[in-house]
Amino acid sequence: MSFTVQDALKGERPRDFLRRGTIIAIISFLTLIDLFGSQALLPRLVEAYGVDPATMGVAVNASTFGMAVSGLTVAWFADRIDRKRGIWMSLALLAIPTLLLGLVSDVTLFALLRIAQGVFMAAAFTLTMTYLSEQCDITAASGAMAAYITGNVASNLFGRLMAGSLAEEIGLAGSFFAFAALNLLGALFAYMFIGSTSGPRVRSEERPLDAWKAHLGHPKLRASFMIGFIILFLFVGLYTYVNFELVSPRLGLDPAMLGAVYFVFLPALLTTPSAGRLARRWGVGWSFCIGALITAAGIGATLSGALWLVLTGLAFIGVGLFFAQAAVSGFVGRTATHAHAAANGLYLSSYYLGGLVGAFALGAIYDAFGWAALAGVSFGILLVGVWLARGLGDERATT
């Protein structure tokens, strides 16, 4: 008999929570691995497509546009979608645009396929977050969401490493083919381990627009949506364009070693699982501020001319931003008392829209003024996040 996430949610034993967290993290890993793997290929893609870094950066991160739209679309139809079926089918369909990325030679087509990838990734992501919100009690929700974000961190680390290694061995096309196979593996895993009774069968009488209006009208939820925007704005902008800075004359990293840089995500892989527990102890506002402080220290370190210090700074940024993301995303699921799919859809749409804007805005700043200007703007955006987080708490909303 297979062990499902739903089985673990019913148990109280530590090993049940460990199994649940492992299953959730693996599904997250196989859902989001496509999002980050392509970022490690940016210098190769710029050369292959013959475009400037900002153009390719926007094309690679166009997936976030698809994710922003998909999050709201899935939330709109959430009452009609069985959670298990929606998750595994989204992952299976994700393999199609991933495979086609290895066959196109036009940057516009590349961007459109990345948008298609984003649609299916966000559908799986939104439904999984909604499933966790519906199946977990308040205590378990933080740990479950932290496990999901841990899988996100792993996809950042191993997705980038795999993409770079595969591109070296079998070329750009081969790397996309391999990721398509991983998407199909994710679909199989979700089919096997997501509980069969994983979603509501009765449609809610509340209209999606009313649910969105209620969630947006709640100050704490509204602030969390804006913070989600800021988190991915910074993450995508910083980690996309640092690739070009690392191989620049200032730091002089051998392009062949670029893939190894992503071991900077390893500390975040170790620290993120504790985010849910610490957020319950300290409060979400303080947890975000701690993550922001760590991120700020990391941004400052990237201004150094010493490669080792820049890499240390990137590790700090990863720890800070992923810690903040785990705390805030878990807060959304705990705070919304109804229409969880609508709340998660709004959060994820805002989150991924932030990534798209970050790729465009920080890319333009980097092309025009360089890394120091990009870092300065990032500091300012981070301060806005701290200001928004000052009023967040853990009490349930009354919407």
C-alpha positions as CSV (number, residue, x, y, z in Angstrom):
1,M,0.0,0.0,0.0
2,S,1.4,3.4,-1.0
3,F,1.9,6.1,1.6
4,T,0.2,9.4,0.6
5,V,0.5,13.0,1.8
6,Q,-3.1,12.7,3.1
7,D,-2.1,9.6,5.3
8,A,0.7,11.7,6.9
9,L,-1.6,14.6,7.6
10,K,-3.8,12.3,9.7
11,G,-0.8,11.1,11.8
12,E,0.8,12.6,14.8
13,R,4.0,10.6,14.9
14,P,7.3,12.4,13.9
15,R,8.0,9.9,11.2
16,D,4.6,10.7,9.6
17,F,5.5,14.4,9.4
18,L,8.9,13.5,8.0
19,R,7.4,11.4,5.3
20,R,4.8,14.1,4.5
21,G,7.6,16.7,4.3
22,T,9.7,14.5,2.0
23,I,6.8,13.8,-0.4
24,I,5.8,17.5,-0.5
25,A,9.4,18.6,-1.1
26,I,9.9,16.1,-3.9
27,I,6.6,17.3,-5.7
28,S,7.8,20.9,-5.3
29,F,11.2,20.0,-6.7
30,L,9.8,18.3,-9.8
31,T,7.2,21.1,-10.2
32,L,9.6,24.1,-10.2
33,I,12.9,22.6,-11.6
34,D,12.1,24.0,-15.1
35,L,11.8,27.5,-13.7
36,F,15.3,27.8,-12.5
37,G,17.3,25.5,-14.6
38,S,17.2,27.7,-17.7
39,Q,18.6,30.6,-15.7
40,A,21.9,28.8,-15.4
41,L,22.0,28.6,-19.2
42,L,21.7,32.3,-19.7
43,P,25.2,33.0,-21.1
44,R,24.9,30.0,-23.5
45,L,21.4,31.1,-24.6
46,V,22.6,34.7,-25.3
47,E,25.3,33.2,-27.5
48,A,23.0,30.7,-29.2
49,Y,20.2,33.2,-29.9
50,G,22.4,36.2,-30.7
51,V,20.6,38.6,-28.4
52,D,21.6,40.9,-25.5
53,P,21.5,39.8,-21.9
54,A,18.4,41.8,-21.0
55,T,16.4,40.4,-23.9
56,M,17.4,36.8,-23.0
57,G,16.8,37.5,-19.3
58,V,13.2,38.6,-20.0
59,A,12.7,35.6,-22.4
60,V,14.0,33.1,-19.8
61,N,11.9,34.6,-17.0
62,A,8.8,35.0,-19.2
63,S,7.6,31.9,-17.4
64,T,6.7,34.1,-14.5
65,F,4.1,35.9,-16.7
66,G,2.4,32.6,-17.4
67,M,2.6,31.7,-13.7
68,A,0.9,35.0,-12.7
69,V,-2.0,34.5,-15.1
70,S,-2.3,30.8,-14.3
71,G,-2.5,31.4,-10.5
72,L,-5.6,33.5,-10.9
73,T,-7.1,31.3,-13.5
74,V,-6.8,28.2,-11.4
75,A,-8.1,30.0,-8.4
76,W,-11.2,31.0,-10.5
77,F,-12.0,27.5,-11.4
78,A,-10.7,25.9,-8.2
79,D,-14.0,24.5,-6.9
80,R,-14.3,22.5,-10.2
81,I,-10.8,21.0,-10.1
82,D,-9.9,17.9,-8.2
83,R,-6.6,18.6,-6.5
84,K,-4.8,15.3,-7.3
85,R,-5.9,15.2,-10.9
86,G,-5.1,18.8,-11.4
87,I,-1.6,18.5,-10.0
88,W,-0.5,15.4,-11.9
89,M,-2.1,16.5,-15.2
90,S,-0.4,19.9,-15.0
91,L,3.0,18.3,-14.5
92,A,2.4,15.9,-17.4
93,L,1.4,18.8,-19.7
94,L,4.4,20.8,-18.6
95,A,6.6,18.2,-20.4
96,I,5.3,19.4,-23.8
97,P,6.6,23.0,-23.9
98,T,9.8,21.8,-22.0
99,L,10.5,19.4,-24.8
100,L,9.8,22.0,-27.5
101,L,12.3,24.4,-26.0
102,G,15.0,22.1,-27.3
103,L,13.7,22.4,-30.8
104,V,13.2,26.1,-31.4
105,S,15.7,28.7,-32.7
106,D,13.7,31.9,-32.4
107,V,13.8,33.9,-29.2
108,T,10.1,34.9,-29.4
109,L,9.1,31.3,-29.7
110,F,11.4,30.5,-26.8
111,A,9.7,33.2,-24.7
112,L,6.2,31.9,-25.6
113,L,7.1,28.3,-24.6
114,R,8.5,29.6,-21.3
115,I,5.1,31.3,-20.7
116,A,3.4,28.0,-21.4
117,Q,5.7,26.3,-18.9
118,G,4.8,28.9,-16.4
119,V,1.1,28.2,-16.9
120,F,1.4,24.5,-16.0
121,M,4.0,25.1,-13.2
122,A,1.8,27.6,-11.5
123,A,-1.3,25.4,-11.9
124,A,0.5,22.6,-10.1
125,F,1.9,25.0,-7.5
126,T,-1.4,26.7,-6.7
127,L,-3.3,23.4,-6.4
128,T,-0.6,21.9,-4.1
129,M,-0.6,25.0,-1.8
130,T,-4.4,24.9,-1.8
131,Y,-4.4,21.2,-1.0
132,L,-2.0,21.8,2.0
133,S,-4.1,24.7,3.2
134,E,-7.2,22.5,3.1
135,Q,-5.7,19.4,4.6
136,C,-3.4,20.8,7.3
137,D,-4.4,22.3,10.6
138,I,-2.7,25.6,11.6
139,T,0.2,23.9,13.3
140,A,1.0,21.5,10.4
141,A,0.4,24.2,7.7
142,S,3.6,26.1,8.5
143,G,5.7,22.9,8.4
144,A,4.1,21.7,5.2
145,M,4.6,25.0,3.4
146,A,8.2,25.1,4.6
147,A,8.7,21.6,3.2
148,Y,7.3,22.8,-0.1
149,I,9.6,25.8,-0.2
150,T,12.5,23.5,0.7
151,G,11.7,21.6,-2.5
152,N,11.8,25.0,-4.2
153,V,15.3,25.6,-2.9
154,A,16.4,22.2,-4.0
155,S,15.1,22.9,-7.5
156,N,17.1,26.1,-7.5
157,L,20.3,24.3,-6.6
158,F,20.1,21.0,-8.4
159,G,18.1,22.4,-11.4
160,R,20.8,24.9,-12.2
161,L,23.6,22.4,-11.6
162,M,21.9,19.8,-13.8
163,A,21.1,22.3,-16.5
164,G,24.7,23.4,-16.7
165,S,26.2,19.9,-16.6
166,L,23.7,18.5,-19.1
167,A,24.4,21.4,-21.5
168,E,28.1,20.6,-21.3
169,E,27.6,16.9,-22.0
170,I,24.6,16.8,-24.4
171,G,24.0,20.4,-25.5
172,L,21.3,22.9,-24.9
173,A,18.6,20.8,-26.6
174,G,19.5,17.7,-24.6
175,S,19.2,19.6,-21.3
176,F,15.6,20.6,-22.2
177,F,14.8,17.0,-23.2
178,A,16.1,15.8,-19.8
179,F,13.9,18.3,-17.9
180,A,10.9,17.1,-19.9
181,A,11.5,13.6,-18.6
182,L,11.7,15.0,-15.0
183,N,8.3,16.7,-15.5
184,L,6.8,13.3,-16.4
185,L,8.4,11.8,-13.4
186,G,6.8,14.5,-11.3
187,A,3.4,13.7,-12.8
188,L,3.9,10.0,-11.9
189,F,5.0,10.9,-8.3
190,A,2.0,13.2,-7.7
191,Y,-0.4,10.5,-9.1
192,M,1.0,8.0,-6.7
193,F,1.4,10.1,-3.5
194,I,-1.3,12.8,-3.5
195,G,-4.4,11.5,-1.6
196,S,-7.3,10.5,-3.8
197,T,-9.8,12.6,-1.8
198,S,-7.8,15.7,-2.2
199,G,-10.3,18.4,-3.1
200,P,-13.7,19.8,-2.5
201,R,-16.5,18.1,-4.5
202,V,-19.1,20.8,-3.8
203,R,-18.8,24.1,-5.5
204,S,-18.7,27.1,-3.1
205,E,-21.6,29.6,-3.3
206,E,-19.1,32.4,-3.1
207,R,-18.1,33.9,-6.4
208,P,-14.3,34.1,-7.1
209,L,-14.5,37.9,-7.5
210,D,-16.1,38.2,-4.1
211,A,-13.4,36.0,-2.6
212,W,-10.6,38.0,-4.2
213,K,-12.2,41.2,-3.0
214,A,-12.5,39.9,0.5
215,H,-8.8,38.8,0.6
216,L,-7.6,42.0,-1.0
217,G,-9.6,44.0,1.5
218,H,-7.8,42.3,4.5
219,P,-4.7,44.5,5.3
220,K,-2.5,41.6,6.4
221,L,-3.3,39.4,3.4
222,R,-2.9,42.4,1.1
223,A,0.5,43.1,2.6
224,S,1.6,39.5,2.2
225,F,0.7,39.6,-1.5
226,M,2.9,42.7,-2.0
227,I,5.7,41.1,0.0
228,G,5.5,38.0,-2.3
229,F,5.9,40.4,-5.3
230,I,9.0,41.9,-3.7
231,I,10.6,38.5,-2.8
232,L,10.6,37.2,-6.4
233,F,11.4,40.6,-7.8
234,L,14.7,40.6,-5.9
235,F,15.4,36.9,-6.4
236,V,14.9,36.8,-10.2
237,G,16.7,40.2,-10.7
238,L,19.7,39.4,-8.5
239,Y,20.3,35.8,-9.6
240,T,19.6,36.4,-13.3
241,Y,22.1,39.2,-13.8
242,V,24.8,38.1,-11.4
243,N,25.6,35.4,-14.0
244,F,27.0,38.1,-16.3
245,E,28.8,39.9,-13.4
246,L,30.5,36.7,-12.3
247,V,32.1,36.2,-15.7
248,S,32.9,39.9,-16.1
249,P,36.5,41.2,-15.8
250,R,35.7,42.4,-12.2
251,L,35.3,38.9,-10.9
252,G,36.8,36.8,-13.8
253,L,35.1,33.5,-13.2
254,D,35.6,30.9,-15.8
255,P,32.2,30.4,-17.6
256,A,32.7,26.7,-17.4
257,M,32.6,27.0,-13.6
258,L,29.4,29.0,-13.6
259,G,27.3,25.9,-12.7
260,A,29.3,25.2,-9.5
261,V,28.3,28.7,-8.3
262,Y,24.8,27.5,-7.5
263,F,26.1,25.5,-4.5
264,V,25.4,28.9,-2.8
265,F,21.8,27.6,-2.4
266,L,23.0,24.8,-0.2
267,P,22.8,26.8,3.1
268,A,19.2,27.8,2.2
269,L,18.4,24.1,1.7
270,L,19.5,23.5,5.3
271,T,17.9,26.5,6.9
272,T,14.5,26.8,5.1
273,P,12.8,23.8,6.8
274,S,13.0,25.7,10.1
275,A,11.2,28.8,8.7
276,G,7.7,27.5,9.6
277,R,8.6,26.7,13.2
278,L,10.4,30.0,13.8
279,A,7.6,32.0,12.1
280,R,5.2,30.5,14.6
281,R,7.5,31.4,17.5
282,W,8.6,34.9,16.4
283,G,5.7,36.0,14.2
284,V,5.7,36.4,10.4
285,G,6.6,40.1,10.5
286,W,9.8,39.5,12.5
287,S,10.7,36.4,10.5
288,F,10.5,38.4,7.3
289,C,12.6,41.2,8.8
290,I,15.3,38.7,9.8
291,G,15.3,37.3,6.3
292,A,15.5,40.8,4.9
293,L,18.5,41.6,7.1
294,I,20.3,38.5,5.9
295,T,19.5,39.4,2.3
296,A,20.7,43.0,2.8
297,A,24.0,41.7,4.1
298,G,24.3,39.4,1.1
299,I,23.6,42.2,-1.4
300,G,26.3,44.4,0.2
301,A,28.8,41.5,-0.1
302,T,28.2,41.2,-3.9
303,L,29.6,44.7,-4.3
304,S,33.1,43.4,-3.4
305,G,35.8,42.7,-5.9
306,A,36.6,39.4,-4.2
307,L,34.9,36.4,-5.8
308,W,34.7,34.4,-2.5
309,L,32.9,37.3,-0.8
310,V,30.5,37.7,-3.7
311,L,29.7,34.0,-3.5
312,T,29.2,34.3,0.2
313,G,26.8,37.2,-0.4
314,L,24.8,35.1,-2.9
315,A,24.5,32.4,-0.2
316,F,23.2,35.0,2.2
317,I,20.7,36.2,-0.3
318,G,19.4,32.7,-0.9
319,V,19.0,32.0,2.9
320,G,17.3,35.3,3.5
321,L,14.8,35.3,0.6
322,F,13.8,31.6,0.9
323,F,13.4,32.0,4.7
324,A,11.1,35.0,4.1
325,Q,9.2,33.2,1.4
326,A,8.5,30.1,3.5
327,A,7.3,32.3,6.4
328,V,5.0,34.5,4.3
329,S,3.5,31.8,2.0
330,G,2.6,29.7,5.1
331,F,1.0,32.8,6.6
332,V,-1.3,33.2,3.6
333,G,-2.6,29.6,4.1
334,R,-3.2,30.0,7.8
335,T,-4.7,33.5,7.7
336,A,-7.4,33.0,5.0
337,T,-10.4,31.4,6.7
338,H,-12.1,30.6,3.4
339,A,-11.5,30.3,-0.4
340,H,-8.0,29.1,0.1
341,A,-7.5,28.7,-3.6
342,A,-8.3,32.3,-4.2
343,A,-5.9,33.5,-1.5
344,N,-3.1,31.2,-2.7
345,G,-3.8,32.3,-6.3
346,L,-3.5,35.9,-5.5
347,Y,-0.3,35.4,-3.6
348,L,1.3,33.3,-6.3
349,S,0.2,35.7,-9.1
350,S,1.6,38.6,-7.2
351,Y,4.8,36.6,-6.5
352,Y,5.4,35.6,-10.1
353,L,4.4,39.0,-11.5
354,G,7.2,40.3,-9.2
355,G,9.7,38.0,-10.9
356,L,8.7,39.2,-14.4
357,V,8.9,42.9,-13.4
358,G,12.2,42.2,-11.6
359,A,13.7,40.5,-14.7
360,F,12.7,43.5,-16.8
361,A,13.4,46.4,-14.4
362,L,16.6,45.2,-12.9
363,G,17.8,44.0,-16.3
364,A,17.4,47.5,-17.7
365,I,19.2,49.0,-14.7
366,Y,22.0,46.6,-15.0
367,D,22.5,47.2,-18.8
368,A,22.4,51.0,-18.3
369,F,24.3,51.5,-15.0
370,G,25.9,48.3,-13.9
371,W,25.8,46.0,-10.8
372,A,26.2,48.7,-8.2
373,A,23.0,50.5,-9.3
374,L,21.1,47.2,-9.4
375,A,22.2,46.5,-5.8
376,G,21.2,49.9,-4.7
377,V,17.7,49.6,-6.1
378,S,17.5,46.1,-4.5
379,F,18.3,47.6,-1.1
380,G,15.4,50.1,-1.6
381,I,12.9,47.5,-2.6
382,L,13.9,45.4,0.4
383,L,13.2,48.3,2.7
384,V,9.7,48.6,1.2
385,G,9.2,44.9,2.2
386,V,10.3,45.5,5.7
387,W,7.8,48.4,6.0
388,L,5.0,46.2,4.7
389,A,5.9,43.3,7.1
390,R,5.8,45.5,10.2
391,G,2.1,44.8,10.8
392,L,1.9,41.1,9.9
393,G,0.9,38.7,12.6
394,D,-0.2,35.1,13.0
395,E,-3.9,35.6,14.1
396,R,-6.5,34.3,11.7
397,A,-8.2,36.8,9.4
398,T,-11.9,37.6,9.8
399,T,-12.7,37.7,6.1
